[in-house]
Amino acid sequence: MLRFPLISIETMPCYVAYFRVSTACQGQSGLDLEAQQAVARNFVEPKASIVAEFTEVESGRKNSQP
């Protein structure tokens, strides 16, 4: 008899991760994409899973946004 419930992918919380950098300075200051991904994975795993990741490398200032 089990004393604790089994966790399966169907019952685990799922997250979508969004990573963004806009300047070369961010890469040098530790805010690069790899650092953001590591922080997100350390936060989510092993209690949940990241089911999708979106990455944006673009300047918000130069981007013509509506």
KOLPADO-506549 format. One record per residue: x, y, z of N, C-alpha, C, O in turn; residue in one letter; residue number from 1. Coordinates in Angstrom, 3 decimals, padded with zeros to 6 digits. Layout:
+----------+----------+----------+----------+----------+----------+----------+----------+----------+----------+----------+----------+---------+-----+
|     n.c1 |     n.c2 |     n.c3 |    ca.c1 |    ca.c2 |    ca.c3 |     c.c1 |     c.c2 |     c.c3 |     o.c1 |     o.c2 |     o.c3 | residuo | num |
+----------+----------+----------+----------+----------+----------+----------+----------+----------+----------+----------+----------+---------+-----+
|        X |        Y |        Z |        X |        Y |        Z |        X |        Y |        Z |        X |        Y |        Z |       a | NUM |
...
+----------+----------+----------+----------+----------+----------+----------+----------+----------+----------+----------+----------+---------+-----+
//
This chain:
+----------+----------+----------+----------+----------+----------+----------+----------+----------+----------+----------+----------+---------+-----+
|     n.c1 |     n.c2 |     n.c3 |    ca.c1 |    ca.c2 |    ca.c3 |     c.c1 |     c.c2 |     c.c3 |     o.c1 |     o.c2 |     o.c3 | residuo | num |
+----------+----------+----------+----------+----------+----------+----------+----------+----------+----------+----------+----------+---------+-----+
|  000.845 | -001.184 |  000.000 |  000.000 |  000.000 |  000.000 |  000.885 |  001.240 |  000.000 |  001.827 |  001.336 |  000.787 |       m |   1 |
|  000.584 |  002.183 | -000.877 |  001.355 |  003.415 | -000.962 |  000.919 |  004.405 |  000.110 | -000.269 |  004.558 |  000.391 |       l |   2 |
|  001.900 |  005.068 |  000.697 |  001.600 |  006.070 |  001.721 |  001.638 |  007.486 |  001.154 |  001.315 |  008.443 |  001.858 |       r |   3 |
|  002.023 |  007.624 | -000.084 |  002.078 |  008.941 | -000.721 |  001.615 |  008.791 | -002.166 |  001.807 |  007.740 | -002.777 |       f |   4 |
|  001.010 |  009.837 | -002.707 |  000.540 |  009.725 | -004.092 |  001.697 |  009.798 | -005.077 |  002.675 |  010.511 | -004.852 |       p |   5 |
|  001.577 |  009.072 | -006.146 |  002.565 |  009.145 | -007.214 |  002.301 |  010.395 | -008.047 |  001.150 |  010.750 | -008.302 |       l |   6 |
|  003.364 |  011.052 | -008.464 |  003.225 |  012.232 | -009.312 |  003.520 |  011.814 | -010.742 |  004.575 |  011.247 | -011.029 |       i |   7 |
|  002.602 |  012.090 | -011.618 |  002.810 |  011.791 | -013.034 |  002.756 |  013.091 | -013.824 |  002.378 |  014.133 | -013.289 |       s |   8 |
|  003.128 |  013.029 | -015.070 |  003.133 |  014.225 | -015.915 |  001.730 |  014.812 | -016.036 |  001.584 |  016.019 | -016.226 |       i |   9 |
|  000.706 |  013.983 | -015.929 | -000.659 |  014.474 | -016.036 | -001.066 |  015.296 | -014.820 | -001.910 |  016.184 | -014.937 |       e |  10 |
| -000.489 |  015.021 | -013.662 | -000.870 |  015.739 | -012.451 |  000.131 |  016.816 | -012.058 | -000.139 |  017.609 | -011.155 |       t |  11 |
|  001.268 |  016.857 | -012.714 |  002.269 |  017.873 | -012.399 |  001.860 |  019.211 | -012.997 |  001.328 |  019.255 | -014.106 |       m |  12 |
|  002.102 |  020.309 | -012.274 |  001.865 |  021.623 | -012.874 |  002.782 |  021.816 | -014.077 |  003.915 |  021.335 | -014.087 |       p |  13 |
|  002.295 |  022.509 | -015.071 |  003.072 |  022.776 | -016.281 |  003.264 |  024.274 | -016.447 |  002.365 |  025.062 | -016.153 |       c |  14 |
|  004.431 |  024.656 | -016.916 |  004.765 |  026.062 | -017.113 |  005.237 |  026.293 | -018.539 |  005.776 |  025.396 | -019.188 |       y |  15 |
|  005.024 |  027.510 | -019.010 |  005.590 |  027.988 | -020.266 |  006.583 |  029.068 | -019.886 |  006.245 |  029.990 | -019.143 |       v |  16 |
|  007.806 |  028.965 | -020.388 |  008.866 |  029.906 | -020.023 |  009.100 |  030.903 | -021.153 |  009.072 |  030.555 | -022.333 |       a |  17 |
|  009.332 |  032.156 | -020.755 |  009.616 |  033.228 | -021.712 |  010.937 |  033.864 | -021.318 |  011.087 |  034.353 | -020.198 |       y |  18 |
|  011.892 |  033.860 | -022.234 |  013.215 |  034.423 | -021.977 |  013.452 |  035.563 | -022.952 |  013.093 |  035.479 | -024.127 |       f |  19 |
|  014.069 |  036.645 | -022.444 |  014.281 |  037.805 | -023.312 |  015.542 |  038.552 | -022.920 |  015.802 |  038.790 | -021.740 |       r |  20 |
|  016.308 |  038.914 | -023.913 |  017.423 |  039.844 | -023.741 |  017.309 |  040.875 | -024.848 |  016.807 |  040.594 | -025.936 |       v |  21 |
|  017.793 |  042.094 | -024.543 |  017.670 |  043.138 | -025.550 |  018.980 |  043.853 | -025.852 |  019.084 |  044.547 | -026.864 |       s |  22 |
|  019.973 |  043.695 | -024.993 |  021.235 |  044.397 | -025.236 |  022.416 |  043.477 | -024.994 |  022.295 |  042.463 | -024.307 |       t |  23 |
|  023.551 |  043.832 | -025.558 |  024.774 |  043.065 | -025.329 |  025.204 |  043.158 | -023.872 |  025.823 |  042.232 | -023.349 |       a |  24 |
|  024.882 |  044.268 | -023.213 |  025.253 |  044.442 | -021.800 |  024.577 |  043.403 | -020.911 |  025.146 |  042.992 | -019.900 |       c |  25 |
|  023.383 |  042.979 | -021.272 |  022.693 |  041.988 | -020.453 |  023.453 |  040.674 | -020.438 |  023.490 |  039.993 | -019.413 |       q |  26 |
|  024.045 |  040.317 | -021.533 |  024.832 |  039.093 | -021.581 |  026.036 |  039.163 | -020.677 |  026.421 |  038.154 | -020.086 |       g |  27 |
|  026.641 |  040.327 | -020.555 |  027.826 |  040.489 | -019.723 |  027.479 |  040.608 | -018.247 |  028.318 |  040.307 | -017.398 |       q |  28 |
|  026.270 |  041.037 | -017.919 |  025.907 |  041.266 | -016.521 |  025.297 |  040.043 | -015.852 |  024.862 |  040.131 | -014.704 |       s |  29 |
|  025.255 |  038.907 | -016.535 |  024.688 |  037.701 | -015.945 |  023.211 |  037.533 | -016.235 |  022.573 |  036.627 | -015.699 |       g |  30 |
|  022.662 |  038.389 | -017.069 |  021.254 |  038.280 | -017.424 |  021.069 |  037.642 | -018.795 |  020.036 |  037.823 | -019.440 |       l |  31 |
|  022.077 |  036.894 | -019.234 |  022.001 |  036.270 | -020.549 |  020.962 |  035.151 | -020.561 |  020.437 |  034.761 | -019.518 |       d |  32 |
|  020.681 |  034.652 | -021.734 |  019.642 |  033.635 | -021.886 |  019.924 |  032.378 | -021.078 |  019.014 |  031.815 | -020.469 |       l |  33 |
|  021.177 |  031.933 | -021.067 |  021.508 |  030.707 | -020.331 |  021.238 |  030.874 | -018.839 |  020.748 |  029.949 | -018.190 |       e |  34 |
|  021.552 |  032.041 | -018.295 |  021.303 |  032.289 | -016.870 |  019.806 |  032.317 | -016.584 |  019.359 |  031.766 | -015.578 |       a |  35 |
|  019.036 |  032.947 | -017.446 |  017.583 |  032.984 | -017.266 |  016.990 |  031.577 | -017.327 |  016.115 |  031.231 | -016.534 |       q |  36 |
|  017.472 |  030.770 | -018.271 |  016.967 |  029.407 | -018.398 |  017.309 |  028.575 | -017.167 |  016.484 |  027.787 | -016.705 |       q |  37 |
|  018.505 |  028.739 | -016.639 |  018.910 |  027.992 | -015.445 |  018.048 |  028.370 | -014.251 |  017.628 |  027.498 | -013.490 |       a |  38 |
|  017.781 |  029.658 | -014.079 |  016.936 |  030.108 | -012.965 |  015.530 |  029.535 | -013.102 |  014.951 |  029.067 | -012.122 |       v |  39 |
|  014.984 |  029.570 | -014.302 |  013.630 |  029.045 | -014.519 |  013.567 |  027.548 | -014.241 |  012.637 |  027.077 | -013.586 |       a |  40 |
|  014.538 |  026.808 | -014.727 |  014.538 |  025.353 | -014.506 |  014.720 |  025.010 | -013.031 |  014.069 |  024.096 | -012.525 |       r |  41 |
|  015.591 |  025.729 | -012.340 |  015.787 |  025.479 | -010.912 |  014.531 |  025.793 | -010.114 |  014.257 |  025.138 | -009.108 |       n |  42 |
|  013.767 |  026.781 | -010.548 |  012.527 |  027.138 | -009.862 |  011.442 |  026.090 | -010.088 |  010.726 |  025.716 | -009.159 |       f |  43 |
|  011.328 |  025.626 | -011.313 |  010.226 |  024.740 | -011.693 |  010.476 |  023.285 | -011.316 |  009.605 |  022.638 | -010.734 |       v |  44 |
|  011.647 |  022.769 | -011.639 |  011.920 |  021.345 | -011.444 |  012.326 |  021.060 | -010.009 |  012.934 |  021.938 | -009.396 |       e |  45 |
|  012.046 |  019.937 | -009.441 |  011.417 |  018.741 | -010.003 |  009.921 |  018.669 | -009.746 |  009.296 |  017.653 | -010.053 |       p |  46 |
|  009.326 |  019.728 | -009.188 |  007.911 |  019.679 | -008.821 |  006.964 |  019.929 | -009.988 |  005.763 |  019.682 | -009.881 |       k |  47 |
|  007.493 |  020.410 | -011.082 |  006.669 |  020.733 | -012.247 |  007.519 |  020.564 | -013.497 |  008.667 |  020.127 | -013.423 |       a |  48 |
|  006.953 |  020.909 | -014.633 |  007.732 |  020.800 | -015.865 |  007.476 |  022.006 | -016.761 |  006.397 |  022.599 | -016.743 |       s |  49 |
|  008.490 |  022.352 | -017.542 |  008.362 |  023.400 | -018.546 |  007.957 |  022.706 | -019.837 |  008.706 |  021.886 | -020.370 |       i |  50 |
|  006.778 |  023.032 | -020.335 |  006.261 |  022.347 | -021.517 |  006.570 |  023.095 | -022.809 |  006.495 |  022.516 | -023.893 |       v |  51 |
|  006.916 |  024.379 | -022.702 |  007.280 |  025.163 | -023.887 |  008.175 |  026.311 | -023.456 |  008.059 |  026.818 | -022.341 |       a |  52 |
|  009.070 |  026.715 | -024.348 |  009.964 |  027.842 | -024.089 |  009.921 |  028.791 | -025.274 |  009.940 |  028.369 | -026.430 |       e |  53 |
|  009.861 |  030.083 | -024.967 |  009.907 |  031.115 | -025.990 |  011.078 |  032.025 | -025.684 |  011.276 |  032.426 | -024.537 |       f |  54 |
|  011.853 |  032.352 | -026.700 |  013.036 |  033.187 | -026.538 |  012.942 |  034.368 | -027.487 |  012.588 |  034.224 | -028.657 |       t |  55 |
|  013.270 |  035.548 | -026.952 |  013.253 |  036.759 | -027.764 |  014.553 |  037.512 | -027.547 |  014.930 |  037.801 | -026.411 |       e |  56 |
|  015.230 |  037.823 | -028.624 |  016.443 |  038.629 | -028.575 |  016.165 |  039.838 | -029.456 |  016.302 |  039.790 | -030.678 |       v |  57 |
|  015.770 |  040.925 | -028.797 |  015.321 |  042.074 | -029.562 |  015.265 |  043.294 | -028.662 |  014.956 |  043.185 | -027.475 |       e |  58 |
|  015.555 |  044.423 | -029.210 |  015.485 |  045.670 | -028.466 |  014.047 |  046.172 | -028.430 |  013.401 |  046.300 | -029.470 |       s |  59 |
|  013.552 |  046.453 | -027.235 |  012.217 |  047.020 | -027.100 |  012.151 |  048.443 | -027.618 |  011.105 |  048.886 | -028.092 |       g |  60 |
|  013.249 |  049.156 | -027.532 |  013.286 |  050.542 | -027.988 |  013.199 |  050.622 | -029.510 |  012.508 |  051.487 | -030.048 |       r |  61 |
|  013.894 |  049.728 | -030.200 |  013.938 |  049.776 | -031.656 |  012.777 |  049.036 | -032.311 |  012.508 |  049.226 | -033.497 |       k |  62 |
|  012.100 |  048.206 | -031.554 |  010.999 |  047.418 | -032.094 |  009.768 |  048.312 | -032.241 |  009.378 |  048.989 | -031.290 |       n |  63 |
|  009.160 |  048.318 | -033.417 |  007.948 |  049.119 | -033.606 |  006.764 |  048.322 | -033.082 |  006.253 |  047.420 | -033.746 |       s |  64 |
|  006.346 |  048.672 | -031.889 |  005.252 |  047.964 | -031.245 |  003.965 |  048.758 | -031.404 |  004.003 |  049.988 | -031.449 |       q |  65 |
|  002.824 |  048.078 | -031.489 |  001.543 |  048.789 | -031.626 |  001.180 |  049.537 | -030.361 |  000.136 |  050.187 | -030.305 |       p |  66 |
+----------+----------+----------+----------+----------+----------+----------+----------+----------+----------+----------+----------+---------+-----+
//
